[in-house]
Amino acid sequence: MPNFGTYGLLCVWESDEASANFFSGNPFFKAYQKMSAEHFTMYLESAESQGSWNGFSPFLNSGKLENEQPVVVLTRATLRFSKIWDFWQKVKNVSLGLEKYEGRKFSIGVGEWPWIQQATISIWQTQAEMLDYAYKNQKHKEAILLARKYGWFKEEMFARFLPVRCEGIWNGKNAENLI
């Protein structure tokens, strides 16, 4: 079930200065921050991306990832309306498998339109551990195969980022420890 008490905001900045200006004084951001019990911000460097988000590819491919460094992953898909039920029948098993997987430090599902447009953000101790989950975990592999076989997605995107820093509070703890 969607968690309507947790929200995410994803932004792409032209510069560190533009980011700092937004976080220090944007009324929209400040209003949400004021209403929040806690919040944290991850600063990321785009490394690899494939696919699109509403027809756009918002992230650059720097190719700077190495297997033994931390990685943040964003997966995003728009489900075909006729395939929603099939998708949701399988995703629970994949989510349960992710929660206990070696190397996962954090993961959360966020949806622009719950049940239809899905996204997952995850933080991994190393890219190697993330790849192990993505391509060796049976439940995840099965879901990938079924998605291809039955055409669950109208659009999809996968992006990997290098974590730069994290600040704020998550689940009552300093968010710096997430990366």
C-alpha positions as CSV (number, residue, x, y, z in Angstrom):
1,M,0.0,0.0,0.0
2,P,1.2,3.5,-0.7
3,N,2.5,5.5,2.2
4,F,0.8,8.9,2.0
5,G,2.9,10.2,4.9
6,T,6.2,10.2,3.1
7,Y,7.1,12.4,0.2
8,G,10.1,12.8,-2.1
9,L,11.2,15.6,-4.2
10,L,13.7,14.9,-7.0
11,C,15.5,17.9,-8.6
12,V,18.2,18.2,-11.2
13,W,20.4,21.3,-10.7
14,E,22.6,23.2,-13.1
15,S,25.0,24.1,-10.3
16,D,25.7,23.7,-6.6
17,E,24.7,27.4,-6.2
18,A,21.3,26.9,-7.7
19,S,20.7,24.0,-5.3
20,A,21.8,26.0,-2.3
21,N,19.5,28.9,-3.3
22,F,16.5,26.5,-3.6
23,F,17.1,24.8,-0.3
24,S,17.8,28.0,1.6
25,G,14.8,30.1,0.5
26,N,12.3,28.4,-1.8
27,P,8.8,28.9,-0.3
28,F,7.5,25.6,-1.6
29,F,10.3,23.7,-0.1
30,K,10.3,25.6,3.2
31,A,6.5,25.0,3.6
32,Y,7.0,21.2,3.2
33,Q,10.0,21.3,5.5
34,K,7.9,23.1,8.2
35,M,5.1,20.6,8.0
36,S,7.5,17.6,8.2
37,A,8.3,15.7,11.3
38,E,11.7,15.0,9.8
39,H,13.5,15.2,6.4
40,F,16.7,14.5,4.7
41,T,18.5,15.6,1.5
42,M,20.7,13.4,-0.6
43,Y,23.2,15.1,-2.9
44,L,24.0,12.9,-5.8
45,E,26.1,12.9,-9.0
46,S,24.5,11.3,-12.0
47,A,26.5,8.3,-13.3
48,E,24.4,6.1,-15.6
49,S,20.9,6.3,-16.9
50,Q,18.8,4.5,-19.5
51,G,15.2,5.0,-20.5
52,S,13.0,8.0,-20.0
53,W,10.8,9.9,-17.6
54,N,7.7,11.4,-19.2
55,G,9.6,11.3,-22.5
56,F,12.8,13.0,-21.2
57,S,16.2,11.7,-20.1
58,P,17.0,14.1,-17.2
59,F,20.3,12.5,-16.1
60,L,23.8,12.5,-17.6
61,N,25.9,9.5,-18.1
62,S,29.3,10.2,-16.5
63,G,30.3,6.5,-16.3
64,K,32.1,7.0,-13.0
65,L,30.7,4.0,-11.2
66,E,33.0,1.3,-9.8
67,N,31.9,-2.0,-8.2
68,E,33.3,-1.3,-4.7
69,Q,31.8,2.1,-4.2
70,P,28.4,3.1,-2.8
71,V,25.6,3.7,-5.3
72,V,22.1,5.2,-5.2
73,V,19.6,3.7,-7.7
74,L,16.4,5.2,-9.0
75,T,14.0,3.0,-10.9
76,R,10.9,4.5,-12.3
77,A,8.1,3.1,-14.5
78,T,4.6,4.0,-15.8
79,L,2.4,0.9,-15.7
80,R,0.1,0.1,-18.6
81,F,-3.4,0.4,-17.2
82,S,-4.4,-3.0,-18.4
83,K,-1.4,-4.6,-16.6
84,I,-1.7,-2.9,-13.1
85,W,-3.2,-6.0,-11.4
86,D,-0.6,-8.4,-12.8
87,F,2.2,-6.0,-11.7
88,W,0.9,-5.6,-8.1
89,Q,0.5,-9.4,-7.8
90,K,4.3,-9.8,-8.2
91,V,5.8,-6.7,-6.7
92,K,5.1,-7.6,-3.1
93,N,7.5,-10.6,-3.2
94,V,10.2,-8.5,-4.8
95,S,9.8,-5.8,-2.1
96,L,10.0,-8.3,0.7
97,G,13.2,-9.8,-0.8
98,L,14.8,-6.3,-1.0
99,E,14.2,-5.5,2.6
100,K,16.6,-8.2,3.9
101,Y,19.1,-8.1,1.1
102,E,22.9,-7.9,1.9
103,G,24.3,-4.5,1.1
104,R,21.0,-2.6,1.0
105,K,21.3,0.4,3.3
106,F,18.0,2.1,2.5
107,S,15.1,1.7,0.1
108,I,11.7,3.4,-0.4
109,G,9.0,3.2,-3.0
110,V,7.6,6.5,-4.1
111,G,4.9,7.0,-6.7
112,E,3.9,10.1,-8.6
113,W,0.5,8.5,-9.1
114,P,0.3,5.6,-6.6
115,W,-0.5,2.2,-8.3
116,I,0.2,3.6,-11.8
117,Q,3.6,5.5,-11.8
118,Q,6.1,3.8,-9.6
119,A,9.6,4.7,-8.5
120,T,12.0,3.2,-6.0
121,I,15.1,4.8,-4.5
122,S,17.7,2.6,-2.9
123,I,21.1,3.1,-1.4
124,W,23.6,0.3,-1.6
125,Q,27.0,-0.2,0.2
126,T,28.5,-1.1,-3.1
127,Q,27.5,-1.3,-6.7
128,A,28.5,-4.9,-6.7
129,E,25.9,-5.7,-4.0
130,M,23.3,-3.8,-5.9
131,L,24.1,-5.7,-9.1
132,D,23.9,-9.0,-7.2
133,Y,20.4,-8.2,-6.0
134,A,19.3,-6.9,-9.4
135,Y,20.5,-9.8,-11.5
136,K,20.8,-12.8,-9.1
137,N,17.9,-12.5,-6.7
138,Q,15.3,-15.0,-8.0
139,K,12.2,-12.9,-7.2
140,H,13.7,-9.8,-8.8
141,K,14.9,-11.7,-11.9
142,E,11.4,-13.2,-12.2
143,A,9.8,-9.8,-12.0
144,I,12.1,-8.4,-14.8
145,L,11.3,-11.4,-17.0
146,L,7.6,-11.1,-16.5
147,A,7.7,-7.3,-17.1
148,R,9.3,-7.9,-20.4
149,K,7.2,-10.9,-21.4
150,Y,3.8,-9.2,-20.5
151,G,4.7,-5.6,-21.3
152,W,3.8,-4.2,-17.9
153,F,5.5,-0.8,-18.5
154,K,4.5,1.9,-20.9
155,E,7.7,3.7,-20.0
156,E,10.6,3.0,-17.7
157,M,13.9,4.5,-16.5
158,F,16.8,3.2,-14.4
159,A,19.4,5.6,-13.1
160,R,22.5,5.2,-10.9
161,F,24.2,7.9,-8.9
162,L,27.3,8.4,-6.9
163,P,26.3,9.7,-3.4
164,V,28.1,12.9,-2.5
165,R,26.6,13.7,0.9
166,C,23.4,13.3,2.9
167,E,22.1,15.6,5.6
168,G,19.0,15.7,7.8
169,I,17.1,13.1,9.9
170,W,15.5,9.8,8.8
171,N,13.7,7.5,11.3
172,G,15.1,9.6,14.1
173,K,18.8,9.1,13.0
174,N,21.3,11.3,11.4
175,A,20.9,10.7,7.6
176,E,24.7,11.1,7.0
177,N,24.9,7.4,7.9
178,L,22.8,6.4,4.9
179,I,25.7,6.8,2.5
